[in-house]
Amino acid sequence: MEHTAGGPAADTDEHYAIVPRRVAFDWDGTPLDWIPDEPVATHVINVLHLLLPAGERWFVKVFKEGLPLVTDPVLLKDVKGFMGQEATHSVQHAHVLDHLAAQRLDTADFTKYVDFLFERLLGERTPLGPLVSTQEWLRFRLAVVAAIEQFTAVLGDWVLAADGLDRAGADEVMLDLLRWHGAEEVEHRAVAFDMYQHCGGTGAPRYARRVAAMAVTAPVMLYLWIWGSAYLIRHDPRLAAMARTAGGAGAAGAAGRPRLTPWTYNRAVDKGLLPSMRKLGAAVPRYLRRSYHPSQEGSLRKAVDYLAQSPAARTAAAVAARAAIA
């Protein structure tokens, strides 16, 4: 097959190289309410930190299993670049979890279920035993990675243009993390799809597996996002203190706490703080078109432009350049 992973370089016909950036962030000055006075939007986005450390470690493990199946040298190079980027994403979002815990928002009671999902249910050994071969299980998990990457590309493109976050006074370090990550998701938006297409067999079964993976992925991601948002709002110590102050103990105090509802979500969308459900939902039928390729998602030029100005990415590039000279 002809390989097109990563899309053209900055929207030209040149192949775009996927390169990890060893970024770092200083969280000492980032408050718990990093979007001021917007607890629902803050915690809906914070769900990323709950899901991505385990999820992106799992991406790397699945791709490592699939590496022996890759016969295209260009794809192989892109897959290794993808793995390097995803490993860095996992580490940096895990640091945010440590920062939340330092502010008395402990997420371990939630992330243990995320760890179970990726490490056990979607681990190297299929939970269906002899009913599913090792090869078929690997193909299905590659299809799940490709389905998840459809959403991360859409989210990445959204956050690069989400100037509502700037207007709201969102913390600059958190914004840089989200936009650096989002830009890299747009950079490698086609790699997981191409990896699946390359390793997933041929013909109707390959397409059927792609549909099945999305049919599982979309509702599970939605469920985890709603559950994670509710968990964070419920366990935010600042919000608990505000609720006690506003309404006292018991039911009255609970009533003073913000909640994730369709109304509060859409209110944040109207302010430009969250992507609309319509935007996210539309990613599914696009993905299910037989002719679809993820290089159609987002703007690589926009992603490259942001990475050229991202404080964390620029610092990482300078460190790498000094190391190369040394």
C-alpha positions as CSV (number, residue, x, y, z in Angstrom):
1,M,0.0,0.0,0.0
2,E,1.1,3.6,-0.5
3,H,2.0,5.2,2.9
4,T,0.7,8.7,3.7
5,A,1.1,8.8,7.5
6,G,1.6,12.1,9.1
7,G,0.2,14.1,6.2
8,P,2.2,16.5,4.0
9,A,4.8,18.8,5.6
10,A,3.0,21.9,6.6
11,D,0.3,21.3,3.9
12,T,2.8,20.8,1.1
13,D,3.5,17.5,-0.8
14,E,6.6,16.8,1.3
15,H,6.4,13.9,3.8
16,Y,6.2,15.3,7.4
17,A,8.6,13.7,9.9
18,I,7.1,12.8,13.3
19,V,9.6,13.9,16.0
20,P,9.3,13.6,19.8
21,R,9.9,16.7,21.8
22,R,11.2,16.2,25.4
23,V,9.2,19.0,27.0
24,A,8.9,19.9,30.6
25,F,6.5,22.1,32.5
26,D,6.7,24.0,35.9
27,W,3.4,23.5,37.7
28,D,4.2,25.5,40.9
29,G,2.2,28.5,39.9
30,T,-0.8,26.8,38.3
31,P,-3.9,27.0,40.5
32,L,-6.5,24.3,40.8
33,D,-9.1,26.6,39.1
34,W,-6.8,27.2,36.1
35,I,-9.8,28.6,34.2
36,P,-10.9,31.2,36.7
37,D,-14.5,30.9,37.9
38,E,-15.2,28.1,35.4
39,P,-15.1,24.9,37.5
40,V,-17.1,22.8,35.0
41,A,-15.0,23.6,32.0
42,T,-11.8,23.2,34.1
43,H,-12.7,19.7,35.2
44,V,-14.1,18.6,31.8
45,I,-10.7,19.3,30.4
46,N,-8.9,17.9,33.4
47,V,-10.3,14.5,32.5
48,L,-7.5,14.3,29.9
49,H,-5.1,14.0,32.8
50,L,-7.1,11.1,34.2
51,L,-7.2,9.1,31.0
52,L,-4.0,9.9,29.1
53,P,-1.2,8.6,31.3
54,A,-2.5,5.0,31.2
55,G,-4.0,5.3,27.8
56,E,-1.0,6.6,26.0
57,R,1.3,4.1,27.8
58,W,-1.1,1.5,26.3
59,F,-0.8,3.0,22.8
60,V,3.0,2.5,23.0
61,K,2.7,-1.1,24.2
62,V,0.2,-2.0,21.4
63,F,2.4,-0.4,18.8
64,K,5.5,-2.1,20.1
65,E,3.6,-5.4,19.7
66,G,2.8,-4.5,16.1
67,L,6.3,-3.3,15.1
68,P,7.4,-6.7,13.7
69,L,4.4,-6.6,11.3
70,V,5.5,-3.2,9.7
71,T,7.2,-3.7,6.3
72,D,7.1,-0.1,5.1
73,P,10.2,1.7,6.2
74,V,8.5,5.1,6.1
75,L,5.6,3.9,8.2
76,L,8.1,2.3,10.6
77,K,9.9,5.6,11.2
78,D,6.6,7.4,11.7
79,V,5.3,4.8,14.1
80,K,8.5,5.1,16.2
81,G,8.1,8.9,16.2
82,F,4.5,8.5,17.3
83,M,5.5,6.2,20.1
84,G,8.0,8.7,21.3
85,Q,5.5,11.5,21.3
86,E,2.9,9.4,23.1
87,A,5.3,8.3,25.8
88,T,6.1,12.0,26.5
89,H,2.4,12.9,26.6
90,S,1.8,10.2,29.1
91,V,4.6,11.4,31.4
92,Q,3.6,15.1,31.2
93,H,-0.1,14.4,32.0
94,A,1.0,12.1,34.9
95,H,2.9,15.1,36.3
96,V,-0.3,17.1,36.3
97,L,-2.0,14.3,38.4
98,D,0.8,14.8,40.9
99,H,0.2,18.5,40.9
100,L,-3.6,17.9,41.5
101,A,-2.8,15.5,44.4
102,A,-0.5,18.2,45.9
103,Q,-3.5,20.5,46.0
104,R,-5.6,17.8,47.8
105,L,-7.4,16.6,44.7
106,D,-6.4,12.9,44.7
107,T,-7.4,11.0,41.5
108,A,-6.2,7.5,42.5
109,D,-9.8,6.2,43.2
110,F,-10.7,7.0,39.6
111,T,-7.5,6.2,37.7
112,K,-7.4,2.7,39.1
113,Y,-10.3,1.9,36.9
114,V,-8.6,3.5,33.9
115,D,-5.5,1.4,34.6
116,F,-7.7,-1.7,34.8
117,L,-9.3,-0.9,31.4
118,F,-6.0,-0.5,29.6
119,E,-3.7,-2.9,31.4
120,R,-6.2,-5.8,32.0
121,L,-9.2,-5.6,29.7
122,L,-7.2,-4.3,26.7
123,G,-3.9,-5.9,27.7
124,E,-1.8,-8.2,25.6
125,R,-3.8,-11.3,26.7
126,T,-7.4,-11.2,25.3
127,P,-10.1,-11.5,28.0
128,L,-12.0,-13.8,25.6
129,G,-9.3,-16.5,25.8
130,P,-9.2,-19.0,22.9
131,L,-12.2,-17.5,21.2
132,V,-10.0,-14.8,19.7
133,S,-6.5,-15.4,18.3
134,T,-3.5,-13.3,19.4
135,Q,-3.2,-11.8,15.9
136,E,-6.9,-10.9,15.8
137,W,-6.7,-9.3,19.3
138,L,-3.7,-7.2,18.2
139,R,-5.6,-6.1,15.1
140,F,-8.6,-5.1,17.1
141,R,-6.5,-3.1,19.6
142,L,-4.7,-1.3,16.8
143,A,-8.2,-0.4,15.5
144,V,-9.1,1.0,18.9
145,V,-6.0,3.1,19.0
146,A,-6.9,4.5,15.5
147,A,-10.4,5.3,16.7
148,I,-9.2,7.1,19.8
149,E,-6.7,9.1,17.7
150,Q,-9.7,10.3,15.6
151,F,-11.0,12.1,18.7
152,T,-7.6,13.3,19.9
153,A,-7.0,14.9,16.4
154,V,-10.3,16.7,16.6
155,L,-9.6,17.9,20.2
156,G,-6.1,19.0,19.2
157,D,-7.4,21.1,16.3
158,W,-10.0,22.6,18.6
159,V,-7.7,23.6,21.4
160,L,-5.3,25.3,19.0
161,A,-8.1,27.6,18.0
162,A,-9.8,27.9,21.4
163,D,-9.2,31.6,22.0
164,G,-12.1,31.6,24.5
165,L,-9.6,30.0,26.9
166,D,-7.3,33.0,26.5
167,R,-10.1,35.4,27.0
168,A,-11.1,33.6,30.2
169,G,-7.6,34.1,31.6
170,A,-6.7,30.4,31.6
171,D,-3.3,29.5,33.1
172,E,-0.6,29.9,30.5
173,V,1.4,26.8,31.5
174,M,-1.7,24.6,31.3
175,L,-2.6,26.2,27.9
176,D,0.8,25.4,26.6
177,L,0.6,21.8,27.7
178,L,-2.8,21.4,26.0
179,R,-1.8,23.1,22.8
180,W,1.6,21.5,22.6
181,H,-0.1,18.1,23.0
182,G,-2.9,19.1,20.6
183,A,-0.4,20.2,18.0
184,E,1.4,16.9,18.2
185,E,-1.9,15.1,17.9
186,V,-2.6,16.9,14.6
187,E,1.0,16.2,13.5
188,H,0.6,12.4,13.9
189,R,-3.1,12.3,13.2
190,A,-2.8,9.7,10.5
191,V,-0.2,7.4,11.9
192,A,-2.4,5.1,14.0
193,F,-4.9,4.8,11.1
194,D,-2.1,3.9,8.7
195,M,-0.6,1.5,11.2
196,Y,-4.0,-0.3,11.4
197,Q,-4.5,-0.3,7.7
198,H,-1.1,-1.7,7.2
199,C,-1.4,-4.5,9.8
200,G,-5.1,-5.1,9.9
201,G,-5.5,-7.4,7.0
202,T,-7.4,-6.7,3.8
203,G,-10.9,-6.3,2.4
204,A,-14.2,-6.3,4.3
205,P,-12.9,-7.7,7.6
206,R,-10.4,-4.8,8.0
207,Y,-13.2,-2.3,7.5
208,A,-15.7,-4.2,9.7
209,R,-13.1,-4.3,12.5
210,R,-12.5,-0.5,12.1
211,V,-16.3,0.1,12.5
212,A,-16.5,-2.3,15.5
213,A,-13.6,-0.5,17.2
214,M,-15.3,2.9,16.8
215,A,-18.6,1.4,18.0
216,V,-16.9,0.4,21.2
217,T,-14.6,3.4,21.6
218,A,-17.0,6.3,21.2
219,P,-19.5,5.4,23.9
220,V,-16.8,4.2,26.3
221,M,-14.9,7.5,25.9
222,L,-18.1,9.5,26.5
223,Y,-18.9,7.5,29.6
224,L,-15.4,7.9,31.0
225,W,-15.5,11.6,30.3
226,I,-18.8,12.2,32.1
227,W,-17.8,10.0,35.0
228,G,-14.3,11.6,35.3
229,S,-15.8,15.2,35.2
230,A,-18.3,14.4,37.9
231,Y,-15.5,12.7,40.0
232,L,-13.3,15.8,39.7
233,I,-16.1,18.3,40.6
234,R,-17.1,16.1,43.5
235,H,-13.6,15.8,44.9
236,D,-12.4,19.3,44.3
237,P,-11.6,20.6,47.8
238,R,-12.0,24.2,46.8
239,L,-15.5,23.6,45.5
240,A,-16.4,21.6,48.6
241,A,-15.4,24.5,50.8
242,M,-17.4,26.9,48.7
243,A,-20.5,24.7,48.9
244,R,-20.2,24.5,52.7
245,T,-19.9,28.2,52.9
246,A,-22.8,28.9,50.6
247,G,-25.3,26.4,52.0
248,G,-24.0,24.8,55.1
249,A,-23.8,21.1,55.7
250,G,-26.0,18.3,54.2
251,A,-28.3,18.7,51.3
252,A,-28.1,22.5,51.1
253,G,-24.3,22.3,51.0
254,A,-24.4,19.8,48.2
255,A,-26.8,22.0,46.2
256,G,-24.2,24.8,46.2
257,R,-21.7,22.7,44.3
258,P,-21.4,23.1,40.5
259,R,-22.6,20.1,38.4
260,L,-22.0,18.8,34.9
261,T,-25.3,19.1,33.1
262,P,-26.1,19.7,29.4
263,W,-26.9,23.3,30.4
264,T,-23.5,23.9,32.1
265,Y,-21.6,22.1,29.4
266,N,-23.3,24.2,26.6
267,R,-22.8,27.4,28.6
268,A,-19.0,26.6,28.5
269,V,-19.2,25.8,24.8
270,D,-20.9,29.2,24.1
271,K,-17.9,30.9,25.9
272,G,-15.5,29.0,23.7
273,L,-14.1,27.0,26.7
274,L,-15.2,23.5,25.5
275,P,-15.7,21.8,22.1
276,S,-19.4,21.3,21.1
277,M,-20.9,17.8,21.2
278,R,-21.8,18.3,17.6
279,K,-18.2,18.8,16.6
280,L,-17.1,15.7,18.5
281,G,-20.0,13.6,17.3
282,A,-19.4,14.6,13.7
283,A,-16.0,13.0,13.8
284,V,-17.6,9.5,14.0
285,P,-19.5,9.4,10.6
286,R,-16.4,11.0,8.9
287,Y,-14.3,8.2,10.3
288,L,-16.7,5.5,9.1
289,R,-16.6,6.5,5.5
290,R,-14.7,3.9,3.5
291,S,-12.7,6.6,1.7
292,Y,-11.7,8.4,4.8
293,H,-8.2,9.3,5.8
294,P,-7.2,11.3,8.9
295,S,-4.9,13.6,7.0
296,Q,-8.2,15.4,6.3
297,E,-8.4,16.4,10.1
298,G,-7.3,19.8,11.2
299,S,-4.5,22.0,9.9
300,L,-1.0,20.8,10.0
301,R,0.2,24.3,9.2
302,K,-1.6,25.6,12.4
303,A,0.0,22.8,14.5
304,V,3.5,23.5,13.1
305,D,3.1,27.2,13.7
306,Y,2.1,26.7,17.3
307,L,5.0,24.3,18.0
308,A,7.3,27.0,16.7
309,Q,6.1,29.4,19.4
310,S,5.3,27.0,22.3
311,P,7.5,27.9,25.3
312,A,7.9,24.3,26.3
313,A,8.6,23.1,22.7
314,R,11.1,25.9,22.1
315,T,12.9,25.1,25.3
316,A,13.0,21.4,24.4
317,A,14.4,22.2,20.9
318,A,17.1,24.4,22.4
319,V,18.1,21.6,24.9
320,A,18.2,19.1,22.1
321,A,20.3,21.4,19.9
322,R,22.8,21.9,22.7
323,A,23.0,18.2,23.3
324,A,23.6,17.6,19.6
325,I,26.5,20.0,19.5
326,A,28.0,18.6,22.7
